[in-house]
Amino acid sequence: MKKTNKFLIFLIAIVTMLFIVPTFSNAATISVKDEESLNDAVSRANVGDIITLENNITVTKPIVIAKELTIMGNGYTVTGSSDWTSTSGNQTMFTAQASSAKLTLKNINLQNGPKYGVQSYDGATVILDDVSITGFKYGGVLANGGSVEVVNLHLGYNGTNSNNGIEIDKGSAATHNPSLVMNGVLVSDTTENVVRIAENGYLTEFTITNSSTTTNKVVIAGNTVALTDANDNIIAESTIPDKATANTDVKKVIVTLISNGETNKIAVDSGKTITQDFLKSHINIPENYQLDGFYIDAQYSNEFDFNNPLNSDTTIYAKISEIPTVTPAPEIPAEPEKDETPKTGIQNYMGISLLVIILSTIAFIYTKKKDIKG
């Protein structure tokens, strides 16, 4: 019996240790320094392996990933050669292809290429963490029936006639709908088409998700997809094609706030009310100016009703006026104060004594004169 108890205790301890002790990754790290070693590493790497760059690399053809891999750039740059060869019509620099593919790019710069910098295709996932993409003729990032997660992404100018930062699309052969997950910071050198929904007829549905801790959000407001900052100010926006339906965590409306000649667009939850303090936090009141109220017209004749929920895009005007300068009244010289100090007894006696002396002197002189005449 005692042996059985000891065995059970030992078994429980072993099982407990399996849950407590952390699982160590068997991922291998493969170092590369040129295009040939990079392609070779992608080809022979096992699922979950990490490829690390030891140098800047110039590539002449697309790199296609069909497994789970991490490419650690160590701050180096992968540049597309002017002598570029497409692969089966694909001209994107990095493509995660097939639903089993998951490509994580970390601490890496991508620049110059005939189409896109990175693509997630048909169920594949791309995670962009500390990545900079610039100089690609079609766009920076393409969610082509796949998922793109932004952790830390910098977008330079990508496109030909207009900028095209992140494009959400679905090719004719793709079977999955694309999605974009915001989970950190997205910075763009331009506000044009930072996030753009494609118009090719195949895209009918896409999904936008924002994590609870993300700094920048991508939101849907009516027929607009908009990028916001941490305070819900809209940085960039573009129109959603009529055929495309957006699945999103929160529906938004756009409040256009006009104050003192400045226009600010803010994304707010649809169907909710806002407060004066909320609007005040989005305007700058210069020194010696005051806020006189919020109105729905530029003439400031109709005040905005804060009790009404916002169900559609709304324009609000903040009336700001200069605080009147108050001229102080001239100072009038004060009248001298009267001596209202009560007289003391000594002062009264001195006055009487002086009067007696004067009268006595007059009487004495008068008597003398009379004696002389007599």
C-alpha positions in Angstrom: 0.0 0.0 0.0 2.8 2.3 1.0 4.6 1.6 -2.3 1.4 2.4 -4.2 1.1 5.7 -2.5 4.7 6.6 -3.2 4.2 5.7 -6.8 1.1 7.9 -7.1 2.9 10.8 -5.4 5.8 10.3 -7.9 3.5 10.2 -10.8 1.6 13.3 -9.7 5.0 15.1 -9.3 6.0 14.2 -12.8 2.7 15.4 -14.3 3.0 18.6 -12.3 6.5 19.2 -13.5 5.3 18.8 -17.1 2.9 21.7 -16.6 5.2 23.9 -14.6 8.5 23.6 -16.5 8.4 25.8 -19.6 8.5 24.2 -23.0 11.7 24.9 -24.8 11.7 25.6 -28.5 13.6 23.3 -30.8 13.8 26.0 -33.4 17.1 26.3 -35.2 18.8 29.5 -36.1 20.2 29.8 -39.6 22.5 32.7 -40.5 22.6 34.2 -44.1 24.6 36.8 -45.8 23.5 36.9 -49.4 20.7 35.9 -51.8 21.9 32.4 -52.4 22.2 31.5 -48.7 18.8 33.2 -48.0 17.0 31.1 -50.6 18.8 28.0 -49.4 17.8 28.7 -45.8 14.2 29.2 -46.7 14.2 25.9 -48.6 15.8 23.7 -45.9 14.5 25.3 -42.8 12.1 23.3 -40.6 8.9 24.7 -39.3 9.5 27.4 -36.6 13.2 28.0 -37.5 14.7 31.5 -37.4 16.7 32.9 -40.3 19.0 35.8 -39.3 20.6 38.3 -41.7 24.3 39.1 -41.2 24.5 41.6 -44.0 22.5 43.8 -46.4 21.2 41.6 -49.2 20.1 42.3 -52.8 17.6 39.9 -54.3 16.8 39.3 -57.9 13.6 37.2 -57.6 10.7 36.6 -55.1 11.2 34.6 -51.9 8.2 32.3 -51.3 7.5 30.8 -47.8 5.1 27.9 -47.4 5.9 27.1 -43.8 6.2 28.8 -40.4 9.4 30.9 -40.4 10.9 34.0 -38.7 13.3 36.2 -40.6 15.3 38.3 -38.2 16.9 41.2 -40.1 19.1 42.6 -37.3 18.5 46.0 -38.8 19.8 45.1 -42.3 18.1 45.9 -45.6 16.9 43.6 -48.4 16.8 45.5 -51.7 15.2 44.4 -54.9 17.6 44.4 -57.9 16.9 46.3 -61.0 17.5 43.0 -62.8 14.4 41.2 -61.5 13.0 37.8 -62.5 9.4 37.0 -61.6 8.3 33.6 -60.3 5.1 32.2 -61.8 3.8 35.7 -62.3 4.6 36.6 -58.7 6.9 39.7 -58.3 6.5 40.4 -54.6 9.7 40.3 -52.6 8.4 38.1 -49.7 5.3 36.0 -50.0 3.7 33.8 -47.4 1.8 31.3 -49.5 -0.8 28.7 -48.5 -2.8 28.4 -45.2 0.0 26.6 -43.4 2.5 29.5 -44.0 3.2 32.0 -41.3 6.0 34.5 -41.9 7.3 36.8 -39.2 9.5 39.6 -40.3 11.4 41.3 -37.5 13.9 44.2 -37.4 14.3 44.4 -41.1 14.1 46.9 -44.0 12.6 46.2 -47.4 13.2 48.5 -50.3 12.6 48.7 -54.0 10.7 46.2 -56.1 8.5 45.9 -59.1 5.3 45.1 -57.1 4.8 44.6 -53.4 7.2 44.4 -50.5 5.4 41.5 -48.7 2.3 39.5 -49.3 0.1 37.1 -47.4 -1.7 34.9 -49.9 -4.9 32.7 -49.5 -5.0 31.9 -45.8 -1.3 32.6 -45.0 -0.3 34.9 -42.2 2.3 37.7 -42.2 3.4 39.4 -39.0 5.3 42.7 -39.3 7.4 43.6 -36.2 9.9 46.5 -36.5 9.7 46.5 -40.3 10.2 49.3 -42.7 9.0 49.1 -46.3 9.5 51.7 -49.0 10.0 52.1 -52.8 7.8 49.3 -54.1 5.9 50.2 -57.3 2.5 48.5 -56.5 2.4 48.9 -52.7 4.1 48.1 -49.4 2.0 45.3 -48.1 -0.7 43.1 -49.8 -3.2 41.0 -47.9 -4.3 38.9 -50.8 -6.8 36.5 -49.2 -4.4 36.2 -46.3 -3.9 37.8 -42.9 -1.5 40.7 -42.1 -0.8 41.6 -38.4 0.9 44.9 -37.7 3.0 45.0 -34.6 5.5 47.8 -35.6 5.5 49.0 -39.2 6.9 52.0 -40.9 5.7 52.7 -44.5 7.6 55.0 -46.8 6.2 56.0 -50.2 5.1 52.9 -52.1 3.3 53.1 -55.4 3.6 54.8 -58.8 1.1 57.6 -59.4 -0.3 57.4 -55.8 0.8 55.9 -52.5 -0.4 52.4 -51.6 0.6 51.4 -48.2 -1.4 48.3 -47.1 -3.7 46.9 -49.8 -6.5 44.5 -48.8 -7.5 42.4 -51.8 -8.5 39.0 -53.0 -7.2 37.5 -56.2 -9.2 35.5 -58.6 -7.7 32.2 -57.4 -7.8 32.9 -53.7 -10.4 31.0 -51.6 -10.0 32.9 -48.3 -11.1 36.4 -47.4 -8.3 38.8 -46.3 -7.9 40.3 -42.9 -5.9 43.0 -41.1 -5.0 42.9 -37.4 -3.7 46.0 -35.7 -1.6 45.1 -32.7 0.8 48.0 -32.2 2.2 50.9 -34.1 1.8 51.9 -37.8 3.7 55.0 -39.1 3.4 56.2 -42.6 5.4 59.0 -44.4 2.3 60.0 -46.3 -1.4 60.1 -45.4 -2.6 58.9 -48.9 -4.0 55.4 -49.0 -2.2 54.1 -45.9 -4.8 51.4 -45.9 -6.7 50.8 -49.2 -9.4 48.4 -50.1 -8.9 47.1 -53.7 -11.6 47.3 -56.4 -11.1 44.2 -58.6 -14.5 42.5 -58.3 -13.2 39.5 -56.4 -13.1 41.1 -53.0 -16.5 41.0 -51.4 -15.7 40.6 -47.7 -12.8 41.4 -45.4 -12.1 41.7 -41.7 -10.5 44.4 -39.5 -9.5 43.6 -35.9 -7.9 45.9 -33.4 -6.2 44.6 -30.2 -7.1 46.2 -26.9 -3.5 47.6 -26.6 -2.9 48.7 -30.1 -1.7 52.3 -30.5 -3.0 52.9 -34.0 -6.4 51.5 -35.0 -7.9 50.8 -38.4 -11.7 51.5 -38.2 -14.7 51.4 -40.4 -16.9 54.5 -40.5 -19.7 54.2 -43.1 -18.0 53.6 -46.5 -14.6 54.7 -45.2 -11.7 52.8 -43.8 -9.6 55.0 -41.6 -6.3 54.9 -39.7 -6.4 56.6 -36.3 -3.9 57.6 -33.7 -4.0 56.8 -29.9 -6.6 59.6 -29.4 -8.9 58.5 -32.2 -7.8 61.3 -34.4 -8.0 60.2 -38.1 -4.6 60.2 -39.7 -5.7 58.8 -43.1 -8.9 57.5 -44.8 -9.9 56.0 -48.0 -13.2 54.8 -49.6 -14.5 51.3 -49.4 -15.8 50.0 -52.8 -19.5 49.3 -52.9 -19.1 45.5 -53.5 -16.9 45.0 -50.4 -18.3 44.4 -46.9 -16.3 45.0 -43.9 -16.4 42.8 -40.8 -15.1 44.8 -37.8 -15.2 44.8 -34.0 -16.7 48.3 -33.6 -18.6 50.5 -36.0 -17.5 54.1 -36.1 -18.8 57.5 -37.3 -16.6 60.5 -38.1 -16.9 63.8 -36.2 -15.4 66.7 -38.2 -14.5 69.3 -35.6 -13.8 72.8 -37.0 -12.3 75.3 -34.6 -10.4 78.5 -35.1 -9.8 77.7 -38.8 -8.5 74.2 -38.1 -10.2 70.9 -39.0 -9.8 67.7 -37.1 -11.5 64.4 -37.8 -12.3 62.0 -34.9 -13.6 58.5 -35.0 -16.2 57.8 -32.4 -18.4 54.8 -31.6 -21.6 54.7 -33.7 -24.8 55.1 -31.6 -23.0 56.7 -28.6 -23.1 60.2 -27.2 -20.1 62.5 -26.8 -19.3 65.1 -24.2 -18.1 68.7 -24.2 -14.9 67.6 -22.4 -14.3 65.0 -25.2 -14.4 67.7 -27.9 -12.4 70.1 -25.8 -9.6 67.5 -25.6 -9.3 67.6 -29.4 -9.0 71.4 -29.9 -6.3 73.9 -29.1 -7.5 77.1 -27.5 -4.8 79.9 -27.9 -3.8 82.0 -25.0 -6.2 84.9 -24.3 -9.0 83.1 -26.1 -12.1 81.3 -24.7 -14.5 78.6 -25.9 -18.0 79.9 -26.2 -19.8 76.7 -27.2 -20.3 74.0 -29.9 -22.6 74.5 -32.9 -23.9 72.5 -35.9 -23.5 75.5 -38.3 -20.7 77.9 -39.2 -22.8 80.9 -38.2 -23.0 79.6 -34.6 -26.8 79.9 -34.5 -27.7 76.3 -33.5 -26.0 74.6 -30.6 -25.0 71.0 -30.8 -27.1 68.7 -28.6 -24.9 66.4 -26.6 -27.9 64.3 -25.6 -28.3 62.9 -29.1 -26.4 59.7 -30.0 -24.3 59.9 -33.2 -25.6 57.6 -35.9 -23.9 59.2 -38.9 -21.0 61.4 -39.8 -21.4 64.8 -38.1 -19.7 68.2 -38.4 -19.4 70.4 -35.3 -18.2 74.0 -35.1 -16.4 75.2 -32.0 -16.9 78.9 -31.4 -13.7 80.5 -30.0 -13.4 84.2 -29.3 -10.8 86.5 -27.9 -11.2 87.4 -24.2 -12.0 91.1 -24.1 -9.3 93.4 -22.7 -10.5 95.2 -19.6 -9.1 98.8 -19.2 -8.7 99.7 -15.6 -10.5 102.9 -14.4 -8.2 105.9 -13.7 -7.2 106.3 -10.0 -8.8 109.2 -8.2 -6.6 110.9 -5.6 -7.9 110.2 -2.1 -9.0 113.2 0.0 -6.8 113.9 3.0 -8.2 112.3 6.1 -9.8 114.5 8.7 -8.2 114.6 12.1 -11.0 113.0 14.1 -8.8 112.3 17.1 -10.8 113.4 20.2 -9.1 116.2 22.2 -7.7 115.2 25.6 -8.4 117.1 28.8 -4.9 118.6 28.8 -5.4 120.2 25.4 -8.7 121.7 26.6 -7.2 123.2 29.8 -4.3 124.7 27.9 -6.7 126.5 25.6 -8.7 127.9 28.5 -5.5 129.0 30.3 -4.4 130.8 27.2 -7.7 132.6 26.9 -7.6 133.7 30.5 -4.1 135.1 30.1 -5.2 137.1 27.0 -8.3 138.5 28.7 -6.3 139.3 31.9 -3.7 141.2 29.9 -6.4 143.2 28.1 -8.1 144.1 31.4 -4.7 145.1 33.0 -3.9 147.4 30.1 -7.4 149.0 30.2 -7.1 149.6 34.0 -3.7 151.3 33.6 -5.0 153.6 30.9 -7.9 154.6 33.1 -5.6 155.4 36.1 -3.4 157.6 33.9 -6.4 159.6 32.7 -7.7 160.0 36.2 
